Amino acid sequence: MPRAPLPRLWARLVLWHRRSASRAWLSELPPERLRDIGLTPHEAAQEARKAFWE
């Protein structure tokens, strides 16, 4: 049975918001914190530049 359009749309909007927020947060982390999560500043910058739908 196909899912209803409104819950699916809501789920997509929530996902996009989470991506946008986490990428903004990632762009503000200092290098030592990035190392803690296994990212270089360059990798973090690349991820932060992505559009929320990617």
Rosetta silent file (secondary structure, phi, psi, omega in degrees, C-alpha in Angstrom):
SEQUENCE: MPRAPLPRLWARLVLWHRRSASRAWLSELPPERLRDIGLTPHEAAQEARKAFWE
SCORE:     score description
SCORE:     0.000 S_00000001
   1 L     0.000  129.019 -179.331    0.000    0.000    0.000 S_00000001
   2 L   -67.340  148.117  178.581    1.480    3.417   -0.981 S_00000001
   3 L   -75.517  152.300  179.489    2.251    5.869    1.756 S_00000001
   4 L   -68.074  144.639 -176.096    0.108    8.981    2.135 S_00000001
   5 H   -63.732  -40.033 -176.084    1.588   12.103    0.486 S_00000001
   6 H   -66.785  -47.284  176.161    1.476   14.421    3.523 S_00000001
   7 H   -61.003  -36.577  178.996    3.428   12.204    5.939 S_00000001
   8 H   -66.308  -42.523  177.260    5.954   11.529    3.180 S_00000001
   9 H   -63.515  -44.089  178.861    6.294   15.246    2.474 S_00000001
  10 H   -60.141  -43.968  179.369    6.661   15.992    6.194 S_00000001
  11 H   -61.442  -40.031  178.877    9.383   13.350    6.509 S_00000001
  12 H   -65.854  -42.396  178.826   11.251   14.870    3.570 S_00000001
  13 H   -64.119  -40.415  177.714   11.042   18.379    5.069 S_00000001
  14 H   -63.532  -44.027  178.451   12.329   17.120    8.419 S_00000001
  15 H   -59.195  -47.632  179.918   15.227   15.355    6.689 S_00000001
  16 H   -61.581  -40.061  178.861   16.158   18.506    4.762 S_00000001
  17 H   -64.535  -43.957  178.847   16.018   20.605    7.930 S_00000001
  18 H   -61.747  -43.141  178.286   18.269   18.152    9.796 S_00000001
  19 H   -61.347  -46.833 -179.150   20.787   18.137    6.961 S_00000001
  20 H   -60.925  -45.875 -178.835   20.850   21.915    6.803 S_00000001
  21 H   -66.086  -43.344 -177.791   21.271   22.276   10.558 S_00000001
  22 H   -69.574  -33.539  177.324   23.956   19.613   10.866 S_00000001
  23 H   -71.010  -36.486  175.615   25.957   21.063    7.968 S_00000001
  24 H   -63.945  -43.627  178.559   25.774   24.533    9.492 S_00000001
  25 H   -62.565  -43.186  179.872   26.972   23.082   12.805 S_00000001
  26 H   -60.292  -38.851 -178.063   29.754   21.179   11.040 S_00000001
  27 H   -67.848  -16.425 -178.113   31.011   24.352    9.359 S_00000001
  28 H   -99.984   -6.299 -177.544   31.537   25.964   12.780 S_00000001
  29 L   -72.081  139.261  175.141   33.512   23.161   14.455 S_00000001
  30 L   -72.824  159.896 -176.677   37.181   23.842   15.225 S_00000001
  31 H   -54.840  -37.331 -178.765   39.809   21.526   13.682 S_00000001
  32 H   -66.726  -33.727  176.378   40.410   19.572   16.904 S_00000001
  33 H   -71.993  -36.375  176.758   36.702   18.686   17.139 S_00000001
  34 H   -62.580  -41.115  177.254   36.669   17.675   13.480 S_00000001
  35 H   -60.366  -37.688  179.160   39.563   15.309   14.168 S_00000001
  36 H   -59.189  -32.147 -179.452   37.512   13.798   16.998 S_00000001
  37 L  -100.353    6.591  173.880   34.819   12.812   14.503 S_00000001
  38 L    82.386   26.812  178.699   37.314   11.713   11.851 S_00000001
  39 L  -120.871  147.981  171.571   37.065   14.632    9.420 S_00000001
  40 L   -89.105  161.299  175.167   39.618   17.031    8.041 S_00000001
  41 H   -57.109  -35.844  179.096   38.734   20.737    7.760 S_00000001
  42 H   -65.017  -45.279  178.790   38.636   20.279    3.988 S_00000001
  43 H   -62.944  -40.553  179.266   36.170   17.373    4.203 S_00000001
  44 H   -64.598  -41.356  179.065   33.989   19.324    6.628 S_00000001
  45 H   -64.288  -40.098  177.612   33.979   22.345    4.322 S_00000001
  46 H   -61.396  -45.325 -179.784   32.986   20.156    1.367 S_00000001
  47 H   -65.242  -40.876 -177.793   30.108   18.649    3.327 S_00000001
  48 H   -66.615  -27.530 -179.635   28.971   22.043    4.635 S_00000001
  49 H   -78.670  -13.958 -178.405   28.807   23.436    1.077 S_00000001
  50 L   -65.901  147.531  175.407   26.369   20.759   -0.080 S_00000001
  51 L   -71.288  154.371 -176.226   22.774   21.781   -0.665 S_00000001
  52 L   -62.297  -23.132 -178.460   20.238   20.475    1.837 S_00000001
  53 L   -87.611   -5.832  178.999   18.658   18.175   -0.749 S_00000001
  54 L   -87.693    0.000    0.000   21.964   16.406   -1.514 S_00000001
